[in-house]
């Protein structure tokens, strides 16, 4: 019964909800950045390189069988990998910037001085020495 109670406390805690919200936002922003790369960034780069479509770049490894059947050959699609790698770099840059902004605005915690009990103990000890 204790495990169920612990799980209920965990599931209803703010940390779990914050984590779920972060995951949902991360997935949505990942799709947005993928679209940015594939639909906005890569086409001009392809035009600058002579009309290359990166998703079509690849090396044909083998035929899949009869060419009359309309089956596509087996391809090593390095162009799609390049596009995914650029997606990854942009996502990592955005995450880095968000973390830098979030940690820059945090104020450092003030150093903890001696407690009242410590101060009273010092005063008592000083008075006893006199």
PyMOL commands that set and color helices and strands:
alter all, ss='L'
color gray80, all
select helices_A, chain A and resi 2-11+14-48+54-56+67-69+78-104+116-129
alter helices_A, ss='H'
color red, helices_A
select strands_A, chain A and resi 59-62+74-76
alter strands_A, ss='S'
color yellow, strands_A
deselect
rebuild
show_as cartoon
